[in-house]
Amino acid sequence: MARAVTNRHKVIATIAAWLIAFVIFFPILYTLLTSIKTESEAIAGFSLIPSGTFENYITVQTRNGYFKPFMNSVVLSVGSTILALIIAVPAAWAMAFSPTKWTKEILMWMLSTKMMPAVAVLVPIYLLFRDFGLLDTRIGLMVMLTLINLPIVVWMLYTYFREIPGEILEAARMDGAGLWQEIVYVLTPMALPGIASTFLLNIILAWNESFWTIRLTAVDAAPLTAFIASFSSPQGLFWAKLSAASTMAIAPILILGWFSQKQLVRGLTFGAVK
């Protein structure tokens, strides 16, 4: 009897999981189906039966060009992530292994910056970028993406580093390891799953950032988020072409997430079970 109840619970849990997964995936599926419709079909109303035309993808590529914003997204995402890790690893190491009475307050202050509406600092940031000649540049946007994601990166690394026994680092110091040797040769290999998952998550966050990329770029440094926004015009929204552009923009990051899902799960659960 107990086994039958357990099996029933497993079946219910499995069905619920599939339903939740479908609800989450449905917007992506509908975007994909809309991208292979004609414009008249796209605005006609809800329908899961497309005409199967790839004309929108050809039009999108011919009109705006996909390769340049794609490369901008790659450079900005990877570059800002590497820069964030260079800053966050020593910061998280210091707060995890040499905490002070202000460590928790500093961490909470860093996290609180993510709660501030971005539009509240849009004008001063824009003026700073204008005065320093950073508007529509990869370097400027890379710095911006690093700063907005840095609190999350520091928090994640701090959590992972706290799971590493401090005695191991003390033993490395007794063996003559210096500060950077301790971080590079001892701490980093032990926390590699956590660092890898932080790296992947930050790439996803940087890739999907749209508020700052649209407002601080125009042509030269515009990534795929700005590429999607370019299909909004005074004449209205071209839903089929907009869906095709969206599909082309999210496809690389979906593929990356699919192939790195094991690493993401492993890193995000790092230290959860002892």
VEXVO-835664 format. One record per residue (C-alpha): residue number from 1; x, y, z; residue in three letters. Coordinates in Angstrom, 2 decimals. Layout:
BEGIN
@num NUM&X X&Y Y&Z Z&residu ala $
...
This chain:
BEGIN
@num 1&X 0.00&Y 0.00&Z 0.00&residu met $
@num 2&X 2.78&Y 2.40&Z 0.96&residu ala $
@num 3&X 4.65&Y 1.58&Z -2.24&residu arg $
@num 4&X 1.52&Y 2.34&Z -4.31&residu ala $
@num 5&X 1.13&Y 5.72&Z -2.57&residu val $
@num 6&X 4.80&Y 6.48&Z -3.19&residu thr $
@num 7&X 4.51&Y 5.58&Z -6.87&residu asn $
@num 8&X 1.41&Y 7.75&Z -7.19&residu arg $
@num 9&X 3.28&Y 10.68&Z -5.64&residu his $
@num 10&X 6.15&Y 10.17&Z -8.07&residu lys $
@num 11&X 3.76&Y 10.15&Z -11.03&residu val $
@num 12&X 2.04&Y 13.33&Z -9.80&residu ile $
@num 13&X 5.39&Y 15.03&Z -9.19&residu ala $
@num 14&X 6.61&Y 14.03&Z -12.66&residu thr $
@num 15&X 3.45&Y 15.34&Z -14.36&residu ile $
@num 16&X 3.67&Y 18.59&Z -12.36&residu ala $
@num 17&X 7.33&Y 19.01&Z -13.32&residu ala $
@num 18&X 6.54&Y 18.53&Z -17.02&residu trp $
@num 19&X 3.67&Y 21.02&Z -16.81&residu leu $
@num 20&X 5.85&Y 23.63&Z -15.13&residu ile $
@num 21&X 8.61&Y 23.04&Z -17.69&residu ala $
@num 22&X 6.11&Y 23.45&Z -20.55&residu phe $
@num 23&X 4.74&Y 26.69&Z -19.09&residu val $
@num 24&X 8.29&Y 28.06&Z -18.79&residu ile $
@num 25&X 9.28&Y 26.91&Z -22.29&residu phe $
@num 26&X 6.03&Y 27.90&Z -24.04&residu phe $
@num 27&X 6.97&Y 31.59&Z -24.68&residu pro $
@num 28&X 10.17&Y 30.42&Z -26.40&residu ile $
@num 29&X 8.24&Y 27.88&Z -28.44&residu leu $
@num 30&X 5.63&Y 30.45&Z -29.46&residu tyr $
@num 31&X 8.35&Y 32.92&Z -30.44&residu thr $
@num 32&X 9.94&Y 30.25&Z -32.62&residu leu $
@num 33&X 6.62&Y 29.41&Z -34.28&residu leu $
@num 34&X 5.81&Y 33.08&Z -34.84&residu thr $
@num 35&X 9.18&Y 33.61&Z -36.49&residu ser $
@num 36&X 8.22&Y 31.25&Z -39.33&residu ile $
@num 37&X 4.86&Y 32.93&Z -39.96&residu lys $
@num 38&X 4.06&Y 35.74&Z -42.35&residu thr $
@num 39&X 3.34&Y 39.16&Z -40.84&residu glu $
@num 40&X -0.36&Y 38.80&Z -41.58&residu ser $
@num 41&X -0.44&Y 35.43&Z -39.80&residu glu $
@num 42&X 1.51&Y 36.84&Z -36.84&residu ala $
@num 43&X -0.95&Y 39.68&Z -36.19&residu ile $
@num 44&X -4.06&Y 37.61&Z -36.97&residu ala $
@num 45&X -4.19&Y 36.15&Z -33.48&residu gly $
@num 46&X -3.10&Y 33.15&Z -31.45&residu phe $
@num 47&X -2.17&Y 30.17&Z -33.60&residu ser $
@num 48&X 0.31&Y 27.33&Z -33.24&residu leu $
@num 49&X 0.21&Y 26.44&Z -36.94&residu ile $
@num 50&X 2.79&Y 28.50&Z -38.89&residu pro $
@num 51&X 3.16&Y 28.67&Z -42.64&residu ser $
@num 52&X 6.75&Y 27.47&Z -42.36&residu gly $
@num 53&X 8.46&Y 30.37&Z -44.14&residu thr $
@num 54&X 12.04&Y 31.37&Z -43.34&residu phe $
@num 55&X 11.74&Y 34.68&Z -45.13&residu glu $
@num 56&X 11.82&Y 36.59&Z -41.84&residu asn $
@num 57&X 15.28&Y 35.25&Z -40.99&residu tyr $
@num 58&X 16.57&Y 36.26&Z -44.39&residu ile $
@num 59&X 15.03&Y 39.72&Z -44.06&residu thr $
@num 60&X 16.45&Y 40.20&Z -40.57&residu val $
@num 61&X 19.93&Y 39.21&Z -41.66&residu gln $
@num 62&X 19.78&Y 41.33&Z -44.83&residu thr $
@num 63&X 18.36&Y 44.40&Z -43.13&residu arg $
@num 64&X 20.39&Y 44.66&Z -39.94&residu asn $
@num 65&X 23.12&Y 42.06&Z -40.10&residu gly $
@num 66&X 23.43&Y 39.46&Z -37.38&residu tyr $
@num 67&X 27.16&Y 38.79&Z -37.14&residu phe $
@num 68&X 28.28&Y 42.17&Z -35.76&residu lys $
@num 69&X 25.81&Y 42.35&Z -32.83&residu pro $
@num 70&X 26.44&Y 38.66&Z -32.18&residu phe $
@num 71&X 30.19&Y 39.27&Z -31.86&residu met $
@num 72&X 29.51&Y 42.32&Z -29.68&residu asn $
@num 73&X 27.39&Y 40.15&Z -27.37&residu ser $
@num 74&X 30.12&Y 37.51&Z -27.16&residu val $
@num 75&X 32.88&Y 40.04&Z -26.47&residu val $
@num 76&X 30.82&Y 41.99&Z -23.93&residu leu $
@num 77&X 29.52&Y 38.92&Z -22.08&residu ser $
@num 78&X 32.82&Y 37.06&Z -21.88&residu val $
@num 79&X 34.91&Y 40.20&Z -21.30&residu gly $
@num 80&X 32.70&Y 41.58&Z -18.52&residu ser $
@num 81&X 32.57&Y 38.15&Z -16.86&residu thr $
@num 82&X 36.35&Y 37.76&Z -16.85&residu ile $
@num 83&X 36.75&Y 41.30&Z -15.51&residu leu $
@num 84&X 34.15&Y 40.63&Z -12.81&residu ala $
@num 85&X 35.93&Y 37.44&Z -11.73&residu leu $
@num 86&X 39.31&Y 39.20&Z -11.59&residu ile $
@num 87&X 37.79&Y 41.69&Z -9.14&residu ile $
@num 88&X 35.45&Y 39.33&Z -7.29&residu ala $
@num 89&X 37.79&Y 36.41&Z -6.52&residu val $
@num 90&X 40.18&Y 38.44&Z -4.30&residu pro $
@num 91&X 37.24&Y 40.33&Z -2.75&residu ala $
@num 92&X 35.34&Y 37.14&Z -1.92&residu ala $
@num 93&X 38.54&Y 35.51&Z -0.63&residu trp $
@num 94&X 39.18&Y 38.42&Z 1.74&residu ala $
@num 95&X 35.62&Y 38.43&Z 3.09&residu met $
@num 96&X 35.44&Y 34.64&Z 3.41&residu ala $
@num 97&X 38.81&Y 34.01&Z 5.09&residu phe $
@num 98&X 39.65&Y 37.37&Z 6.68&residu ser $
@num 99&X 36.25&Y 38.69&Z 7.77&residu pro $
@num 100&X 35.82&Y 41.84&Z 9.82&residu thr $
@num 101&X 32.86&Y 43.13&Z 11.80&residu lys $
@num 102&X 31.81&Y 45.06&Z 8.69&residu trp $
@num 103&X 31.88&Y 42.11&Z 6.27&residu thr $
@num 104&X 28.17&Y 41.30&Z 6.43&residu lys $
@num 105&X 27.25&Y 44.99&Z 6.15&residu glu $
@num 106&X 29.45&Y 45.35&Z 3.07&residu ile $
@num 107&X 27.89&Y 42.28&Z 1.46&residu leu $
@num 108&X 24.38&Y 43.55&Z 2.18&residu met $
@num 109&X 25.27&Y 46.98&Z 0.83&residu trp $
@num 110&X 26.60&Y 45.43&Z -2.37&residu met $
@num 111&X 23.44&Y 43.37&Z -2.78&residu leu $
@num 112&X 21.23&Y 46.38&Z -2.05&residu ser $
@num 113&X 22.60&Y 48.14&Z -5.13&residu thr $
@num 114&X 20.81&Y 45.51&Z -7.25&residu lys $
@num 115&X 17.50&Y 46.64&Z -5.74&residu met $
@num 116&X 17.87&Y 50.20&Z -7.00&residu met $
@num 117&X 15.94&Y 50.98&Z -10.21&residu pro $
@num 118&X 18.41&Y 51.41&Z -13.04&residu ala $
@num 119&X 16.50&Y 54.38&Z -14.42&residu val $
@num 120&X 17.30&Y 56.29&Z -11.20&residu ala $
@num 121&X 20.97&Y 56.59&Z -12.22&residu val $
@num 122&X 20.47&Y 56.70&Z -15.99&residu leu $
@num 123&X 21.14&Y 60.44&Z -16.39&residu val $
@num 124&X 24.40&Y 60.63&Z -14.36&residu pro $
@num 125&X 25.71&Y 57.41&Z -15.95&residu ile $
@num 126&X 24.88&Y 58.69&Z -19.43&residu tyr $
@num 127&X 26.60&Y 62.02&Z -18.74&residu leu $
@num 128&X 29.69&Y 60.26&Z -17.37&residu leu $
@num 129&X 29.87&Y 58.01&Z -20.43&residu phe $
@num 130&X 29.45&Y 61.04&Z -22.70&residu arg $
@num 131&X 32.16&Y 63.07&Z -20.97&residu asp $
@num 132&X 34.64&Y 60.16&Z -21.00&residu phe $
@num 133&X 33.88&Y 59.24&Z -24.60&residu gly $
@num 134&X 32.52&Y 55.80&Z -23.69&residu leu $
@num 135&X 29.15&Y 56.00&Z -25.44&residu leu $
@num 136&X 28.68&Y 53.24&Z -28.03&residu asp $
@num 137&X 32.01&Y 51.59&Z -27.16&residu thr $
@num 138&X 32.69&Y 48.00&Z -26.16&residu arg $
@num 139&X 34.98&Y 49.08&Z -23.32&residu ile $
@num 140&X 32.37&Y 51.36&Z -21.78&residu gly $
@num 141&X 29.60&Y 48.81&Z -21.96&residu leu $
@num 142&X 31.91&Y 46.06&Z -20.69&residu met $
@num 143&X 32.69&Y 48.14&Z -17.61&residu val $
@num 144&X 28.98&Y 48.83&Z -17.10&residu met $
@num 145&X 28.03&Y 45.15&Z -17.34&residu leu $
@num 146&X 30.83&Y 44.28&Z -14.93&residu thr $
@num 147&X 29.62&Y 46.77&Z -12.35&residu leu $
@num 148&X 25.95&Y 45.79&Z -12.45&residu ile $
@num 149&X 26.70&Y 42.06&Z -12.11&residu asn $
@num 150&X 29.63&Y 42.33&Z -9.69&residu leu $
@num 151&X 27.51&Y 42.11&Z -6.49&residu pro $
@num 152&X 26.01&Y 38.78&Z -7.58&residu ile $
@num 153&X 29.43&Y 37.42&Z -8.58&residu val $
@num 154&X 30.97&Y 38.41&Z -5.23&residu val $
@num 155&X 28.05&Y 36.93&Z -3.29&residu trp $
@num 156&X 28.20&Y 33.62&Z -5.15&residu met $
@num 157&X 31.96&Y 33.28&Z -4.79&residu leu $
@num 158&X 31.80&Y 34.26&Z -1.13&residu tyr $
@num 159&X 29.24&Y 31.49&Z -0.55&residu thr $
@num 160&X 31.43&Y 28.92&Z -2.32&residu tyr $
@num 161&X 34.62&Y 29.99&Z -0.55&residu phe $
@num 162&X 32.96&Y 29.73&Z 2.84&residu arg $
@num 163&X 32.53&Y 25.99&Z 2.23&residu glu $
@num 164&X 36.31&Y 25.49&Z 1.89&residu ile $
@num 165&X 38.07&Y 24.68&Z 5.19&residu pro $
@num 166&X 40.36&Y 27.51&Z 6.22&residu gly $
@num 167&X 42.86&Y 24.97&Z 7.56&residu glu $
@num 168&X 43.81&Y 24.05&Z 4.00&residu ile $
@num 169&X 44.83&Y 27.63&Z 3.24&residu leu $
@num 170&X 46.70&Y 27.84&Z 6.54&residu glu $
@num 171&X 48.63&Y 24.70&Z 5.58&residu ala $
@num 172&X 49.50&Y 26.30&Z 2.24&residu ala $
@num 173&X 50.82&Y 29.40&Z 4.04&residu arg $
@num 174&X 52.94&Y 27.22&Z 6.33&residu met $
@num 175&X 54.41&Y 25.60&Z 3.22&residu asp $
@num 176&X 55.47&Y 29.03&Z 2.01&residu gly $
@num 177&X 52.64&Y 29.92&Z -0.37&residu ala $
@num 178&X 52.21&Y 33.62&Z -0.97&residu gly $
@num 179&X 48.92&Y 35.47&Z -1.34&residu leu $
@num 180&X 48.50&Y 34.95&Z -5.08&residu trp $
@num 181&X 49.83&Y 31.39&Z -4.92&residu gln $
@num 182&X 47.23&Y 30.66&Z -2.27&residu glu $
@num 183&X 44.43&Y 32.06&Z -4.44&residu ile $
@num 184&X 45.59&Y 30.65&Z -7.79&residu val $
@num 185&X 47.00&Y 27.24&Z -6.84&residu tyr $
@num 186&X 44.98&Y 26.29&Z -3.75&residu val $
@num 187&X 41.69&Y 28.17&Z -3.57&residu leu $
@num 188&X 40.77&Y 28.34&Z -7.27&residu thr $
@num 189&X 41.12&Y 24.58&Z -8.02&residu pro $
@num 190&X 39.08&Y 23.67&Z -4.94&residu met $
@num 191&X 36.31&Y 26.13&Z -5.79&residu ala $
@num 192&X 36.42&Y 25.47&Z -9.55&residu leu $
@num 193&X 32.82&Y 24.14&Z -9.80&residu pro $
@num 194&X 31.52&Y 27.25&Z -8.06&residu gly $
@num 195&X 33.70&Y 29.58&Z -10.15&residu ile $
@num 196&X 32.60&Y 27.84&Z -13.35&residu ala $
@num 197&X 28.90&Y 28.14&Z -12.50&residu ser $
@num 198&X 29.41&Y 31.80&Z -11.55&residu thr $
@num 199&X 31.17&Y 32.33&Z -14.88&residu phe $
@num 200&X 28.33&Y 30.76&Z -16.84&residu leu $
@num 201&X 25.59&Y 32.54&Z -14.89&residu leu $
@num 202&X 27.27&Y 35.92&Z -15.33&residu asn $
@num 203&X 27.58&Y 35.34&Z -19.08&residu ile $
@num 204&X 23.84&Y 34.68&Z -19.22&residu ile $
@num 205&X 23.08&Y 37.82&Z -17.19&residu leu $
@num 206&X 25.34&Y 39.96&Z -19.36&residu ala $
@num 207&X 23.96&Y 38.45&Z -22.58&residu trp $
@num 208&X 20.37&Y 39.22&Z -21.53&residu asn $
@num 209&X 21.00&Y 42.76&Z -20.26&residu glu $
@num 210&X 18.91&Y 45.17&Z -22.30&residu ser $
@num 211&X 18.34&Y 48.38&Z -20.31&residu phe $
@num 212&X 21.91&Y 49.66&Z -20.45&residu trp $
@num 213&X 22.87&Y 48.12&Z -23.78&residu thr $
@num 214&X 20.04&Y 49.91&Z -25.57&residu ile $
@num 215&X 20.67&Y 53.28&Z -23.91&residu arg $
@num 216&X 24.47&Y 53.37&Z -24.05&residu leu $
@num 217&X 24.97&Y 52.04&Z -27.57&residu thr $
@num 218&X 23.85&Y 52.95&Z -31.06&residu ala $
@num 219&X 25.69&Y 51.08&Z -33.82&residu val $
@num 220&X 29.30&Y 50.16&Z -33.13&residu asp $
@num 221&X 28.93&Y 48.34&Z -29.79&residu ala $
@num 222&X 25.26&Y 47.35&Z -30.08&residu ala $
@num 223&X 24.75&Y 43.72&Z -28.93&residu pro $
@num 224&X 21.87&Y 41.39&Z -29.77&residu leu $
@num 225&X 19.51&Y 43.01&Z -27.26&residu thr $
@num 226&X 19.79&Y 46.27&Z -29.19&residu ala $
@num 227&X 19.49&Y 44.23&Z -32.39&residu phe $
@num 228&X 16.07&Y 43.02&Z -31.22&residu ile $
@num 229&X 14.98&Y 46.52&Z -30.18&residu ala $
@num 230&X 15.77&Y 47.84&Z -33.67&residu ser $
@num 231&X 12.66&Y 46.07&Z -34.98&residu phe $
@num 232&X 10.43&Y 48.43&Z -33.04&residu ser $
@num 233&X 9.62&Y 51.37&Z -35.30&residu ser $
@num 234&X 7.14&Y 54.30&Z -35.48&residu pro $
@num 235&X 5.20&Y 52.20&Z -37.98&residu gln $
@num 236&X 4.61&Y 49.59&Z -35.30&residu gly $
@num 237&X 5.95&Y 46.19&Z -34.35&residu leu $
@num 238&X 6.63&Y 43.63&Z -37.04&residu phe $
@num 239&X 5.88&Y 40.59&Z -34.91&residu trp $
@num 240&X 7.17&Y 37.90&Z -37.27&residu ala $
@num 241&X 10.48&Y 39.67&Z -37.92&residu lys $
@num 242&X 10.78&Y 40.62&Z -34.25&residu leu $
@num 243&X 10.28&Y 36.96&Z -33.33&residu ser $
@num 244&X 12.91&Y 35.89&Z -35.85&residu ala $
@num 245&X 15.38&Y 38.41&Z -34.41&residu ala $
@num 246&X 14.56&Y 37.24&Z -30.86&residu ser $
@num 247&X 15.06&Y 33.60&Z -31.82&residu thr $
@num 248&X 18.44&Y 34.39&Z -33.38&residu met $
@num 249&X 19.43&Y 36.32&Z -30.25&residu ala $
@num 250&X 18.46&Y 33.72&Z -27.67&residu ile $
@num 251&X 19.57&Y 30.63&Z -29.60&residu ala $
@num 252&X 23.31&Y 30.88&Z -28.71&residu pro $
@num 253&X 22.67&Y 31.32&Z -24.98&residu ile $
@num 254&X 20.08&Y 28.51&Z -24.97&residu leu $
@num 255&X 22.61&Y 26.19&Z -26.61&residu ile $
@num 256&X 25.26&Y 27.23&Z -24.08&residu leu $
@num 257&X 22.86&Y 26.60&Z -21.19&residu gly $
@num 258&X 21.87&Y 23.23&Z -22.59&residu trp $
@num 259&X 25.43&Y 21.94&Z -22.92&residu phe $
@num 260&X 26.58&Y 23.41&Z -19.60&residu ser $
@num 261&X 23.55&Y 22.48&Z -17.49&residu gln $
@num 262&X 25.43&Y 19.79&Z -15.57&residu lys $
@num 263&X 28.18&Y 22.24&Z -14.68&residu gln $
@num 264&X 25.63&Y 24.86&Z -13.67&residu leu $
@num 265&X 23.76&Y 22.47&Z -11.39&residu val $
@num 266&X 26.99&Y 21.12&Z -9.94&residu arg $
@num 267&X 28.27&Y 24.61&Z -9.20&residu gly $
@num 268&X 25.00&Y 25.99&Z -7.85&residu leu $
@num 269&X 24.74&Y 23.05&Z -5.40&residu thr $
@num 270&X 28.44&Y 23.20&Z -4.50&residu phe $
@num 271&X 28.77&Y 22.74&Z -0.76&residu gly $
@num 272&X 25.06&Y 22.17&Z -0.24&residu ala $
@num 273&X 25.56&Y 18.61&Z 0.98&residu val $
@num 274&X 28.39&Y 17.69&Z 3.33&residu lys $
